[in-house]
Amino acid sequence: MIDSPFWEEQRAKERARAWSRVLRAFVEARDLPHPADVSERLEQLDASSLEALVTQAVTDPDTAATKLRAVLTAPKH
């Protein structure tokens, strides 16, 4: 039951929310321009993309800031 697809999906969503919170803190700490719906925009990315951005924020913050700026300023569909 714990390994069911439902629970896997729930764990993936929670990981994405956690990575999103970390990246929002990064955006605010770097004083990057961001829309009011920054959390929603970040949560649209999959967990592995968010994790990669967090890793990059630690190892190469300038590049991560550039990528995040692009994600956050892209027009919504």
All heavy atoms as a GROMACS GRO file, in nm:
protein
  610
    1MET      N    1   0.081  -0.119   0.000
    1MET     CA    2   0.000   0.000   0.000
    1MET      C    3   0.087   0.126   0.000
    1MET      O    4   0.059   0.220  -0.072
    1MET     CB    5  -0.093  -0.002   0.121
    1MET     CG    6  -0.182   0.116   0.127
    1MET     SD    7  -0.312   0.084   0.247
    1MET     CE    8  -0.361   0.248   0.280
    2ILE      N    9   0.192   0.130   0.078
    2ILE     CA   10   0.278   0.247   0.086
    2ILE      C   11   0.353   0.267  -0.046
    2ILE      O   12   0.389   0.378  -0.079
    2ILE     CB   13   0.375   0.233   0.204
    2ILE    CG1   14   0.296   0.225   0.330
    2ILE    CG2   15   0.480   0.339   0.203
    2ILE    CD1   16   0.329   0.318   0.440
    3ASP      N   17   0.375   0.160  -0.121
    3ASP     CA   18   0.446   0.171  -0.248
    3ASP      C   19   0.351   0.185  -0.367
    3ASP      O   20   0.392   0.167  -0.480
    3ASP     CB   21   0.536   0.048  -0.268
    3ASP     CG   22   0.651   0.048  -0.169
    3ASP    OD1   23   0.692   0.157  -0.126
    3ASP    OD2   24   0.699  -0.061  -0.135
    4SER      N   25   0.227   0.217  -0.340
    4SER     CA   26   0.132   0.229  -0.449
    4SER      C   27   0.162   0.354  -0.532
    4SER      O   28   0.226   0.448  -0.484
    4SER     CB   29  -0.011   0.236  -0.394
    4SER     OG   30  -0.034   0.362  -0.335
    5PRO      N   31   0.116   0.357  -0.655
    5PRO     CA   32   0.138   0.475  -0.740
    5PRO      C   33   0.084   0.604  -0.678
    5PRO      O   34   0.143   0.710  -0.694
    5PRO     CB   35   0.063   0.440  -0.869
    5PRO     CG   36   0.059   0.291  -0.872
    5PRO     CD   37   0.052   0.249  -0.728
    6PHE      N   38  -0.026   0.594  -0.605
    6PHE     CA   39  -0.081   0.712  -0.540
    6PHE      C   40   0.020   0.774  -0.444
    6PHE      O   41   0.043   0.894  -0.446
    6PHE     CB   42  -0.211   0.677  -0.466
    6PHE     CG   43  -0.261   0.789  -0.379
    6PHE    CD1   44  -0.330   0.896  -0.434
    6PHE    CD2   45  -0.236   0.790  -0.242
    6PHE    CE1   46  -0.375   1.001  -0.355
    6PHE    CE2   47  -0.281   0.894  -0.162
    6PHE     CZ   48  -0.350   0.999  -0.219
    7TRP      N   49   0.080   0.690  -0.359
    7TRP     CA   50   0.174   0.741  -0.260
    7TRP      C   51   0.303   0.789  -0.325
    7TRP      O   52   0.365   0.886  -0.280
    7TRP     CB   53   0.200   0.638  -0.151
    7TRP     CG   54   0.079   0.620  -0.065
    7TRP    CD1   55  -0.001   0.510  -0.057
    7TRP    CD2   56   0.019   0.718   0.019
    7TRP    NE1   57  -0.106   0.533   0.027
    7TRP    CE2   58  -0.096   0.661   0.076
    7TRP    CE3   59   0.052   0.848   0.053
    7TRP    CZ2   60  -0.178   0.730   0.164
    7TRP    CZ3   61  -0.031   0.917   0.141
    7TRP    CH2   62  -0.144   0.858   0.196
    8GLU      N   63   0.345   0.722  -0.430
    8GLU     CA   64   0.462   0.770  -0.505
    8GLU      C   65   0.437   0.910  -0.559
    8GLU      O   66   0.522   0.998  -0.552
    8GLU     CB   67   0.496   0.674  -0.620
    8GLU     CG   68   0.583   0.560  -0.581
    8GLU     CD   69   0.716   0.604  -0.522
    8GLU    OE1   70   0.783   0.692  -0.578
    8GLU    OE2   71   0.752   0.550  -0.418
    9GLU      N   72   0.318   0.930  -0.613
    9GLU     CA   73   0.282   1.062  -0.666
    9GLU      C   74   0.279   1.166  -0.554
    9GLU      O   75   0.325   1.279  -0.572
    9GLU     CB   76   0.146   1.054  -0.735
    9GLU     CG   77   0.103   1.184  -0.797
    9GLU     CD   78  -0.031   1.174  -0.867
    9GLU    OE1   79  -0.068   1.064  -0.911
    9GLU    OE2   80  -0.098   1.278  -0.876
   10GLN      N   81   0.226   1.129  -0.439
   10GLN     CA   82   0.221   1.222  -0.326
   10GLN      C   83   0.361   1.260  -0.277
   10GLN      O   84   0.388   1.375  -0.248
   10GLN     CB   85   0.140   1.162  -0.210
   10GLN     CG   86  -0.006   1.142  -0.242
   10GLN     CD   87  -0.073   1.268  -0.291
   10GLN    OE1   88  -0.065   1.373  -0.229
   10GLN    NE2   89  -0.137   1.259  -0.407
   11ARG      N   90   0.450   1.160  -0.272
   11ARG     CA   91   0.589   1.189  -0.232
   11ARG      C   92   0.658   1.279  -0.333
   11ARG      O   93   0.732   1.370  -0.297
   11ARG     CB   94   0.666   1.058  -0.212
   11ARG     CG   95   0.629   0.986  -0.083
   11ARG     CD   96   0.725   0.872  -0.054
   11ARG     NE   97   0.711   0.760  -0.144
   11ARG     CZ   98   0.631   0.656  -0.125
   11ARG    NH1   99   0.557   0.649  -0.016
   11ARG    NH2  100   0.625   0.559  -0.212
   12ALA      N  101   0.633   1.256  -0.461
   12ALA     CA  102   0.693   1.340  -0.566
   12ALA      C  103   0.642   1.484  -0.554
   12ALA      O  104   0.719   1.580  -0.569
   12ALA     CB  105   0.661   1.284  -0.704
   13LYS      N  106   0.514   1.500  -0.527
   13LYS     CA  107   0.458   1.635  -0.509
   13LYS      C  108   0.520   1.705  -0.389
   13LYS      O  109   0.551   1.824  -0.393
   13LYS     CB  110   0.306   1.628  -0.493
   13LYS     CG  111   0.234   1.599  -0.622
   13LYS     CD  112   0.084   1.592  -0.600
   13LYS     CE  113   0.010   1.559  -0.727
   13LYS     NZ  114  -0.135   1.548  -0.706
   14GLU      N  115   0.539   1.631  -0.281
   14GLU     CA  116   0.598   1.690  -0.161
   14GLU      C  117   0.744   1.729  -0.185
   14GLU      O  118   0.790   1.833  -0.140
   14GLU     CB  119   0.586   1.596  -0.041
   14GLU     CG  120   0.640   1.655   0.087
   14GLU     CD  121   0.579   1.791   0.123
   14GLU    OE1  122   0.459   1.814   0.098
   14GLU    OE2  123   0.654   1.877   0.174
   15ARG      N  124   0.818   1.644  -0.258
   15ARG     CA  125   0.956   1.680  -0.292
   15ARG      C  126   0.959   1.807  -0.375
   15ARG      O  127   1.040   1.895  -0.353
   15ARG     CB  128   1.024   1.566  -0.368
   15ARG     CG  129   1.072   1.452  -0.280
   15ARG     CD  130   1.163   1.355  -0.356
   15ARG     NE  131   1.099   1.295  -0.472
   15ARG     CZ  132   1.023   1.186  -0.470
   15ARG    NH1  133   0.999   1.124  -0.356
   15ARG    NH2  134   0.971   1.138  -0.581
   16ALA      N  135   0.868   1.817  -0.472
   16ALA     CA  136   0.861   1.936  -0.557
   16ALA      C  137   0.829   2.059  -0.473
   16ALA      O  138   0.888   2.167  -0.493
   16ALA     CB  139   0.758   1.917  -0.668
   17ARG      N  140   0.738   2.047  -0.377
   17ARG     CA  141   0.705   2.161  -0.290
   17ARG      C  142   0.826   2.201  -0.206
   17ARG      O  143   0.853   2.320  -0.187
   17ARG     CB  144   0.586   2.128  -0.201
   17ARG     CG  145   0.454   2.139  -0.272
   17ARG     CD  146   0.337   2.132  -0.174
   17ARG     NE  147   0.320   2.001  -0.115
   17ARG     CZ  148   0.248   1.903  -0.169
   17ARG    NH1  149   0.185   1.921  -0.282
   17ARG    NH2  150   0.238   1.786  -0.108
   18ALA      N  151   0.900   2.103  -0.156
   18ALA     CA  152   1.017   2.133  -0.074
   18ALA      C  153   1.125   2.204  -0.157
   18ALA      O  154   1.181   2.305  -0.114
   18ALA     CB  155   1.074   2.005  -0.012
   19TRP      N  156   1.154   2.152  -0.276
   19TRP     CA  157   1.253   2.218  -0.363
   19TRP      C  158   1.206   2.357  -0.401
   19TRP      O  159   1.285   2.451  -0.409
   19TRP     CB  160   1.280   2.135  -0.488
   19TRP     CG  161   1.351   2.005  -0.464
   19TRP    CD1  162   1.311   1.882  -0.509
   19TRP    CD2  163   1.472   1.982  -0.392
   19TRP    NE1  164   1.400   1.785  -0.468
   19TRP    CE2  165   1.500   1.844  -0.397
   19TRP    CE3  166   1.560   2.064  -0.324
   19TRP    CZ2  167   1.611   1.787  -0.337
   19TRP    CZ3  168   1.672   2.007  -0.263
   19TRP    CH2  169   1.695   1.871  -0.270
   20SER      N  170   1.076   2.371  -0.424
   20SER     CA  171   1.019   2.501  -0.459
   20SER      C  172   1.041   2.602  -0.347
   20SER      O  173   1.076   2.718  -0.372
   20SER     CB  174   0.870   2.485  -0.490
   20SER     OG  175   0.812   2.609  -0.517
   21ARG      N  176   1.022   2.559  -0.222
   21ARG     CA  177   1.044   2.650  -0.108
   21ARG      C  178   1.190   2.693  -0.100
   21ARG      O  179   1.220   2.809  -0.072
   21ARG     CB  180   1.000   2.582   0.022
   21ARG     CG  181   0.849   2.576   0.038
   21ARG     CD  182   0.809   2.532   0.178
   21ARG     NE  183   0.855   2.398   0.213
   21ARG     CZ  184   0.788   2.286   0.192
   21ARG    NH1  185   0.669   2.290   0.135
   21ARG    NH2  186   0.837   2.170   0.229
   22VAL      N  187   1.281   2.600  -0.123
   22VAL     CA  188   1.423   2.634  -0.120
   22VAL      C  189   1.455   2.736  -0.229
   22VAL      O  190   1.525   2.834  -0.205
   22VAL     CB  191   1.510   2.507  -0.136
   22VAL    CG1  192   1.656   2.543  -0.157
   22VAL    CG2  193   1.494   2.415  -0.016
   23LEU      N  194   1.402   2.712  -0.349
   23LEU     CA  195   1.430   2.805  -0.459
   23LEU      C  196   1.364   2.940  -0.438
   23LEU      O  197   1.421   3.043  -0.475
   23LEU     CB  198   1.386   2.744  -0.592
   23LEU     CG  199   1.475   2.630  -0.640
   23LEU    CD1  200   1.412   2.559  -0.759
   23LEU    CD2  201   1.615   2.680  -0.675
   24ARG      N  202   1.249   2.942  -0.376
   24ARG     CA  203   1.187   3.072  -0.346
   24ARG      C  204   1.275   3.151  -0.249
   24ARG      O  205   1.294   3.271  -0.265
   24ARG     CB  206   1.048   3.053  -0.288
   24ARG     CG  207   0.983   3.188  -0.263
   24ARG     CD  208   0.842   3.179  -0.218
   24ARG     NE  209   0.794   3.314  -0.196
   24ARG     CZ  210   0.675   3.354  -0.220
   24ARG    NH1  211   0.586   3.270  -0.266
   24ARG    NH2  212   0.639   3.478  -0.196
   25ALA      N  213   1.331   3.084  -0.150
   25ALA     CA  214   1.423   3.151  -0.057
   25ALA      C  215   1.545   3.203  -0.133
   25ALA      O  216   1.592   3.315  -0.107
   25ALA     CB  217   1.465   3.056   0.054
   26PHE      N  218   1.595   3.126  -0.228
   26PHE     CA  219   1.709   3.169  -0.309
   26PHE      C  220   1.673   3.293  -0.390
   26PHE      O  221   1.748   3.390  -0.395
   26PHE     CB  222   1.752   3.055  -0.402
   26PHE     CG  223   1.863   3.090  -0.497
   26PHE    CD1  224   1.995   3.093  -0.454
   26PHE    CD2  225   1.836   3.120  -0.630
   26PHE    CE1  226   2.097   3.125  -0.542
   26PHE    CE2  227   1.938   3.152  -0.718
   26PHE     CZ  228   2.069   3.155  -0.674
   27VAL      N  229   1.555   3.291  -0.453
   27VAL     CA  230   1.509   3.404  -0.534
   27VAL      C  231   1.500   3.530  -0.446
   27VAL      O  232   1.546   3.637  -0.485
   27VAL     CB  233   1.372   3.372  -0.598
   27VAL    CG1  234   1.303   3.497  -0.650
   27VAL    CG2  235   1.389   3.270  -0.710
   28GLU      N  236   1.444   3.516  -0.328
   28GLU     CA  237   1.429   3.631  -0.239
   28GLU      C  238   1.564   3.677  -0.185
   28GLU      O  239   1.588   3.798  -0.175
   28GLU     CB  240   1.331   3.597  -0.127
   28GLU     CG  241   1.189   3.582  -0.180
   28GLU     CD  242   1.090   3.532  -0.078
   28GLU    OE1  243   1.130   3.498   0.036
   28GLU    OE2  244   0.972   3.525  -0.112
   29ALA      N  245   1.653   3.584  -0.152
   29ALA     CA  246   1.785   3.621  -0.101
   29ALA      C  247   1.868   3.693  -0.206
   29ALA      O  248   1.943   3.785  -0.173
   29ALA     CB  249   1.860   3.496  -0.051
   30ARG      N  250   1.853   3.652  -0.332
   30ARG     CA  251   1.927   3.716  -0.441
   30ARG      C  252   1.855   3.841  -0.493
   30ARG      O  253   1.903   3.908  -0.582
   30ARG     CB  254   1.947   3.617  -0.557
   30ARG     CG  255   2.029   3.494  -0.524
   30ARG     CD  256   2.174   3.520  -0.529
   30ARG     NE  257   2.216   3.558  -0.663
   30ARG     CZ  258   2.334   3.532  -0.715
   30ARG    NH1  259   2.421   3.468  -0.646
   30ARG    NH2  260   2.364   3.573  -0.835
   31ASP      N  261   1.740   3.868  -0.436
   31ASP     CA  262   1.659   3.984  -0.475
   31ASP      C  263   1.627   3.983  -0.624
   31ASP      O  264   1.633   4.086  -0.691
   31ASP     CB  265   1.729   4.114  -0.434
   31ASP     CG  266   1.632   4.229  -0.420
   31ASP    OD1  267   1.514   4.203  -0.393
   31ASP    OD2  268   1.674   4.345  -0.438
   32LEU      N  269   1.594   3.864  -0.676
   32LEU     CA  270   1.557   3.852  -0.816
   32LEU      C  271   1.413   3.900  -0.836
   32LEU      O  272   1.329   3.877  -0.749
   32LEU     CB  273   1.566   3.706  -0.861
   32LEU     CG  274   1.702   3.639  -0.854
   32LEU    CD1  275   1.691   3.492  -0.890
   32LEU    CD2  276   1.800   3.710  -0.944
   33PRO      N  277   1.387   3.967  -0.946
   33PRO     CA  278   1.249   4.007  -0.971
   33PRO      C  279   1.163   3.881  -0.991
   33PRO      O  280   1.206   3.787  -1.058
   33PRO     CB  281   1.258   4.089  -1.100
   33PRO     CG  282   1.385   4.048  -1.164
   33PRO     CD  283   1.477   4.003  -1.054
   34HIS      N  284   1.048   3.880  -0.929
   34HIS     CA  285   0.963   3.763  -0.941
   34HIS      C  286   0.816   3.802  -0.929
   34HIS      O  287   0.783   3.899  -0.862
   34HIS     CB  288   0.999   3.658  -0.837
   34HIS     CG  289   0.989   3.707  -0.695
   34HIS    ND1  290   1.086   3.783  -0.637
   34HIS    CD2  291   0.892   3.692  -0.603
   34HIS    CE1  292   1.052   3.811  -0.513
   34HIS    NE2  293   0.932   3.758  -0.490
   35PRO      N  294   0.731   3.726  -0.996
   35PRO     CA  295   0.588   3.754  -0.990
   35PRO      C  296   0.530   3.707  -0.856
   35PRO      O  297   0.594   3.632  -0.781
   35PRO     CB  298   0.531   3.672  -1.105
   35PRO     CG  299   0.626   3.559  -1.120
   35PRO     CD  300   0.762   3.615  -1.085
   36ALA      N  301   0.411   3.751  -0.828
   36ALA     CA  302   0.344   3.712  -0.703
   36ALA      C  303   0.320   3.560  -0.697
   36ALA      O  304   0.316   3.503  -0.589
   36ALA     CB  305   0.212   3.787  -0.689
   37ASP      N  306   0.307   3.498  -0.813
   37ASP     CA  307   0.279   3.354  -0.816
   37ASP      C  308   0.405   3.270  -0.831
   37ASP      O  309   0.404   3.164  -0.893
   37ASP     CB  310   0.179   3.321  -0.926
   37ASP     CG  311   0.234   3.349  -1.066
   37ASP    OD1  312   0.337   3.418  -1.078
   37ASP    OD2  313   0.173   3.302  -1.163
   38VAL      N  314   0.515   3.315  -0.771
   38VAL     CA  315   0.644   3.247  -0.786
   38VAL      C  316   0.634   3.100  -0.742
   38VAL      O  317   0.686   3.012  -0.810
   38VAL     CB  318   0.756   3.322  -0.711
   38VAL    CG1  319   0.732   3.328  -0.563
   38VAL    CG2  320   0.891   3.260  -0.740
   39SER      N  321   0.568   3.072  -0.632
   39SER     CA  322   0.558   2.933  -0.584
   39SER      C  323   0.484   2.846  -0.684
   39SER      O  324   0.527   2.734  -0.713
   39SER     CB  325   0.487   2.927  -0.449
   39SER     OG  326   0.566   2.990  -0.351
   40GLU      N  327   0.376   2.897  -0.739
   40GLU     CA  328   0.298   2.820  -0.836
   40GLU      C  329   0.380   2.793  -0.962
   40GLU      O  330   0.376   2.684  -1.018
   40GLU     CB  331   0.168   2.891  -0.873
   40GLU     CG  332   0.068   2.897  -0.760
   40GLU     CD  333   0.094   3.010  -0.661
   40GLU    OE1  334   0.173   3.104  -0.692
   40GLU    OE2  335   0.039   3.006  -0.551
   41ARG      N  336   0.455   2.893  -1.006
   41ARG     CA  337   0.538   2.874  -1.126
   41ARG      C  338   0.646   2.769  -1.102
   41ARG      O  339   0.672   2.685  -1.187
   41ARG     CB  340   0.601   3.006  -1.169
   41ARG     CG  341   0.503   3.100  -1.233
   41ARG     CD  342   0.573   3.225  -1.279
   41ARG     NE  343   0.480   3.318  -1.334
   41ARG     CZ  344   0.489   3.369  -1.457
   41ARG    NH1  345   0.589   3.335  -1.534
   41ARG    NH2  346   0.401   3.454  -1.500
   42LEU      N  347   0.710   2.774  -0.984
   42LEU     CA  348   0.813   2.675  -0.954
   42LEU      C  349   0.753   2.536  -0.941
   42LEU      O  350   0.814   2.438  -0.986
   42LEU     CB  351   0.887   2.714  -0.826
   42LEU     CG  352   0.979   2.836  -0.838
   42LEU    CD1  353   1.031   2.875  -0.701
   42LEU    CD2  354   1.093   2.810  -0.935
   43GLU      N  355   0.636   2.527  -0.883
   43GLU     CA  356   0.574   2.395  -0.865
   43GLU      C  357   0.527   2.333  -0.996
   43GLU      O  358   0.494   2.215  -1.000
   43GLU     CB  359   0.462   2.404  -0.762
   43GLU     CG  360   0.515   2.421  -0.622
   43GLU     CD  361   0.408   2.436  -0.517
   43GLU    OE1  362   0.290   2.408  -0.546
   43GLU    OE2  363   0.443   2.475  -0.405
   44GLN      N  364   0.526   2.410  -1.103
   44GLN     CA  365   0.492   2.355  -1.234
   44GLN      C  366   0.607   2.270  -1.290
   44GLN      O  367   0.587   2.187  -1.378
   44GLN     CB  368   0.458   2.467  -1.333
   44GLN     CG  369   0.334   2.544  -1.298
   44GLN     CD  370   0.211   2.454  -1.288
   44GLN    OE1  371   0.185   2.374  -1.376
   44GLN    NE2  372   0.138   2.468  -1.179
   45LEU      N  373   0.728   2.293  -1.238
   45LEU     CA  374   0.844   2.214  -1.281
   45LEU      C  375   0.842   2.080  -1.209
   45LEU      O  376   0.790   2.069  -1.097
   45LEU     CB  377   0.974   2.288  -1.249
   45LEU     CG  378   0.991   2.425  -1.314
   45LEU    CD1  379   1.115   2.493  -1.260
   45LEU    CD2  380   0.998   2.413  -1.464
   46ASP      N  381   0.900   1.979  -1.269
   46ASP     CA  382   0.904   1.848  -1.202
   46ASP      C  383   1.013   1.849  -1.095
   46ASP      O  384   1.102   1.933  -1.094
   46ASP     CB  385   0.925   1.735  -1.304
   46ASP     CG  386   1.054   1.749  -1.380
   46ASP    OD1  387   1.160   1.724  -1.320
   46ASP    OD2  388   1.050   1.785  -1.498
   47ALA      N  389   1.004   1.754  -1.004
   47ALA     CA  390   1.094   1.749  -0.888
   47ALA      C  391   1.240   1.739  -0.929
   47ALA      O  392   1.326   1.802  -0.867
   47ALA     CB  393   1.056   1.632  -0.797
   48SER      N  394   1.271   1.664  -1.034
   48SER     CA  395   1.411   1.650  -1.074
   48SER      C  396   1.467   1.781  -1.130
   48SER      O  397   1.583   1.815  -1.105
   48SER     CB  398   1.429   1.536  -1.174
   48SER     OG  399   1.355   1.561  -1.291
   49SER      N  400   1.385   1.858  -1.201
   49SER     CA  401   1.429   1.989  -1.251
   49SER      C  402   1.452   2.085  -1.135
   49SER      O  403   1.550   2.161  -1.133
   49SER     CB  404   1.326   2.049  -1.346
   49SER     OG  405   1.311   1.969  -1.460
   50LEU      N  406   1.362   2.082  -1.038
   50LEU     CA  407   1.377   2.168  -0.921
   50LEU      C  408   1.502   2.130  -0.842
   50LEU      O  409   1.578   2.218  -0.798
   50LEU     CB  410   1.253   2.159  -0.833
   50LEU     CG  411   1.127   2.221  -0.891
   50LEU    CD1  412   1.005   2.179  -0.811
   50LEU    CD2  413   1.138   2.372  -0.897
   51GLU      N  414   1.524   2.001  -0.826
   51GLU     CA  415   1.643   1.956  -0.752
   51GLU      C  416   1.770   2.000  -0.824
   51GLU      O  417   1.867   2.044  -0.761
   51GLU     CB  418   1.641   1.804  -0.736
   51GLU     CG  419   1.758   1.751  -0.656
   51GLU     CD  420   1.752   1.600  -0.636
   51GLU    OE1  421   1.668   1.533  -0.697
   51GLU    OE2  422   1.836   1.552  -0.558
   52ALA      N  423   1.771   1.990  -0.956
   52ALA     CA  424   1.888   2.034  -1.033
   52ALA      C  425   1.911   2.183  -1.016
   52ALA      O  426   2.027   2.228  -1.004
   52ALA     CB  427   1.869   1.999  -1.181
   53LEU      N  428   1.804   2.262  -1.012
   53LEU     CA  429   1.819   2.406  -0.990
   53LEU      C  430   1.873   2.437  -0.851
   53LEU      O  431   1.954   2.527  -0.834
   53LEU     CB  432   1.685   2.476  -1.012
   53LEU     CG  433   1.652   2.515  -1.154
   53LEU    CD1  434   1.506   2.561  -1.164
   53LEU    CD2  435   1.745   2.623  -1.204
   54VAL      N  436   1.828   2.361  -0.751
   54VAL     CA  437   1.879   2.381  -0.614
   54VAL      C  438   2.028   2.348  -0.610
   54VAL      O  439   2.107   2.423  -0.552
   54VAL     CB  440   1.800   2.295  -0.512
   54VAL    CG1  441   1.870   2.293  -0.377
   54VAL    CG2  442   1.658   2.349  -0.498
   55THR      N  443   2.066   2.238  -0.671
   55THR     CA  444   2.208   2.200  -0.676
   55THR      C  445   2.289   2.310  -0.744
   55THR      O  446   2.395   2.349  -0.696
   55THR     CB  447   2.226   2.066  -0.749
   55THR    OG1  448   2.154   1.966  -0.678
   55THR    CG2  449   2.373   2.028  -0.758
   56GLN      N  450   2.237   2.361  -0.854
   56GLN     CA  451   2.306   2.467  -0.925
   56GLN      C  452   2.310   2.596  -0.844
   56GLN      O  453   2.409   2.669  -0.848
   56GLN     CB  454   2.241   2.491  -1.060
   56GLN     CG  455   2.326   2.577  -1.150
   56GLN     CD  456   2.281   2.571  -1.293
   56GLN    OE1  457   2.162   2.575  -1.319
   56GLN    NE2  458   2.376   2.561  -1.383
   57ALA      N  459   2.206   2.622  -0.767
   57ALA     CA  460   2.204   2.742  -0.682
   57ALA      C  461   2.318   2.738  -0.580
   57ALA      O  462   2.373   2.842  -0.544
   57ALA     CB  463   2.070   2.755  -0.612
   58VAL      N  464   2.354   2.618  -0.538
   58VAL     CA  465   2.463   2.603  -0.441
   58VAL      C  466   2.599   2.606  -0.511
   58VAL      O  467   2.693   2.669  -0.462
   58VAL     CB  468   2.447   2.472  -0.361
   58VAL    CG1  469   2.567   2.445  -0.274
   58VAL    CG2  470   2.319   2.477  -0.279
   59THR      N  471   2.609   2.540  -0.626
   59THR     CA  472   2.740   2.526  -0.692
   59THR      C  473   2.772   2.640  -0.789
   59THR      O  474   2.888   2.673  -0.808
   59THR     CB  475   2.748   2.392  -0.768
   59THR    OG1  476   2.643   2.388  -0.865
   59THR    CG2  477   2.736   2.275  -0.672
   60ASP      N  478   2.670   2.697  -0.851
   60ASP     CA  479   2.690   2.805  -0.949
   60ASP      C  480   2.572   2.902  -0.941
   60ASP      O  481   2.484   2.902  -1.027
   60ASP     CB  482   2.702   2.745  -1.089
   60ASP     CG  483   2.743   2.847  -1.194
   60ASP    OD1  484   2.764   2.965  -1.159
   60ASP    OD2  485   2.751   2.810  -1.312
   61PRO      N  486   2.569   2.984  -0.835
   61PRO     CA  487   2.451   3.066  -0.810
   61PRO      C  488   2.416   3.165  -0.921
   61PRO      O  489   2.299   3.192  -0.945
   61PRO     CB  490   2.483   3.139  -0.680
   61PRO     CG  491   2.620   3.104  -0.643
   61PRO     CD  492   2.669   2.997  -0.732
   62ASP      N  493   2.515   3.216  -0.991
   62ASP     CA  494   2.485   3.312  -1.098
   62ASP      C  495   2.410   3.246  -1.213
   62ASP      O  496   2.313   3.302  -1.266
   62ASP     CB  497   2.613   3.379  -1.149
   62ASP     CG  498   2.675   3.471  -1.043
   62ASP    OD1  499   2.601   3.522  -0.957
   62ASP    OD2  500   2.798   3.490  -1.048
   63THR      N  501   2.452   3.128  -1.252
   63THR     CA  502   2.383   3.056  -1.359
   63THR      C  503   2.243   3.016  -1.314
   63THR      O  504   2.147   3.027  -1.390
   63THR     CB  505   2.463   2.932  -1.402
   63THR    OG1  506   2.593   2.975  -1.445
   63THR    CG2  507   2.394   2.857  -1.513
   64ALA      N  508   2.231   2.971  -1.190
   64ALA     CA  509   2.099   2.934  -1.137
   64ALA      C  510   2.007   3.056  -1.135
   64ALA      O  511   1.890   3.045  -1.170
   64ALA     CB  512   2.113   2.875  -0.996
   65ALA      N  513   2.060   3.170  -1.098
   65ALA     CA  514   1.979   3.293  -1.096
   65ALA      C  515   1.930   3.327  -1.236
   65ALA      O  516   1.814   3.365  -1.254
   65ALA     CB  517   2.059   3.408  -1.037
   66THR      N  518   2.016   3.311  -1.336
   66THR     CA  519   1.977   3.338  -1.474
   66THR      C  520   1.866   3.243  -1.518
   66THR      O  521   1.767   3.285  -1.579
   66THR     CB  522   2.098   3.325  -1.568
   66THR    OG1  523   2.198   3.417  -1.525
   66THR    CG2  524   2.061   3.351  -1.711
   67LYS      N  525   1.881   3.114  -1.486
   67LYS     CA  526   1.778   3.017  -1.523
   67LYS      C  527   1.647   3.044  -1.451
   67LYS      O  528   1.539   3.036  -1.511
   67LYS     CB  529   1.826   2.875  -1.494
   67LYS     CG  530   1.932   2.826  -1.590
   67LYS     CD  531   1.970   2.683  -1.562
   67LYS     CE  532   2.072   2.635  -1.663
   67LYS     NZ  533   2.110   2.495  -1.638
   68LEU      N  534   1.655   3.075  -1.323
   68LEU     CA  535   1.533   3.104  -1.248
   68LEU      C  536   1.464   3.230  -1.300
   68LEU      O  537   1.342   3.236  -1.310
   68LEU     CB  538   1.566   3.120  -1.100
   68LEU     CG  539   1.576   2.991  -1.023
   68LEU    CD1  540   1.637   3.014  -0.886
   68LEU    CD2  541   1.440   2.926  -1.010
   69ARG      N  542   1.541   3.330  -1.334
   69ARG     CA  543   1.484   3.453  -1.389
   69ARG      C  544   1.405   3.421  -1.516
   69ARG      O  545   1.295   3.471  -1.538
   69ARG     CB  546   1.595   3.554  -1.417
   69ARG     CG  547   1.547   3.695  -1.438
   69ARG     CD  548   1.663   3.794  -1.452
   69ARG     NE  549   1.735   3.813  -1.327
   69ARG     CZ  550   1.862   3.780  -1.307
   69ARG    NH1  551   1.935   3.727  -1.402
   69ARG    NH2  552   1.919   3.803  -1.189
   70ALA      N  553   1.460   3.333  -1.600
   70ALA     CA  554   1.392   3.294  -1.722
   70ALA      C  555   1.262   3.220  -1.693
   70ALA      O  556   1.159   3.245  -1.757
   70ALA     CB  557   1.483   3.207  -1.808
   71VAL      N  558   1.264   3.131  -1.595
   71VAL     CA  559   1.144   3.056  -1.559
   71VAL      C  560   1.037   3.150  -1.502
   71VAL      O  561   0.920   3.140  -1.536
   71VAL     CB  562   1.178   2.945  -1.456
   71VAL    CG1  563   1.052   2.887  -1.393
   71VAL    CG2  564   1.261   2.836  -1.519
   72LEU      N  565   1.080   3.242  -1.419
   72LEU     CA  566   0.985   3.326  -1.348
   72LEU      C  567   0.929   3.440  -1.435
   72LEU      O  568   0.823   3.493  -1.406
   72LEU     CB  569   1.048   3.384  -1.223
   72LEU     CG  570   1.090   3.279  -1.119
   72LEU    CD1  571   1.160   3.345  -1.002
   72LEU    CD2  572   0.971   3.198  -1.073
   73THR      N  573   1.000   3.476  -1.538
   73THR     CA  574   0.952   3.585  -1.623
   73THR      C  575   0.890   3.535  -1.754
   73THR      O  576   0.840   3.616  -1.831
   73THR     CB  577   1.066   3.685  -1.657
   73THR    OG1  578   1.171   3.615  -1.723
   73THR    CG2  579   1.118   3.750  -1.530
   74ALA      N  580   0.892   3.405  -1.775
   74ALA     CA  581   0.829   3.350  -1.896
   74ALA      C  582   0.679   3.373  -1.891
   74ALA      O  583   0.618   3.364  -1.784
   74ALA     CB  584   0.860   3.201  -1.908
   75PRO      N  585   0.619   3.403  -2.005
   75PRO     CA  586   0.473   3.422  -2.005
   75PRO      C  587   0.402   3.292  -1.968
   75PRO      O  588   0.446   3.183  -2.006
   75PRO     CB  589   0.441   3.462  -2.150
   75PRO     CG  590   0.567   3.449  -2.227
   75PRO     CD  591   0.679   3.421  -2.134
   76LYS      N  592   0.296   3.305  -1.893
   76LYS     CA  593   0.217   3.187  -1.854
   76LYS      C  594   0.130   3.145  -1.971
   76LYS      O  595   0.086   3.225  -2.049
   76LYS     CB  596   0.130   3.218  -1.734
   76LYS     CG  597   0.210   3.233  -1.606
   76LYS     CD  598   0.122   3.265  -1.491
   76LYS     CE  599   0.048   3.143  -1.444
   76LYS     NZ  600  -0.027   3.163  -1.322
   77HIS      N  601   0.107   3.015  -1.979
   77HIS     CA  602   0.022   2.961  -2.088
   77HIS      C  603  -0.117   2.938  -2.037
   77HIS      O  604  -0.148   2.898  -1.938
   77HIS     CB  605   0.080   2.831  -2.143
   77HIS     CG  606   0.213   2.853  -2.207
   77HIS    ND1  607   0.227   2.904  -2.332
   77HIS    CD2  608   0.337   2.832  -2.161
   77HIS    CE1  609   0.356   2.912  -2.363
   77HIS    NE2  610   0.425   2.867  -2.259
   0.00000   0.00000   0.00000
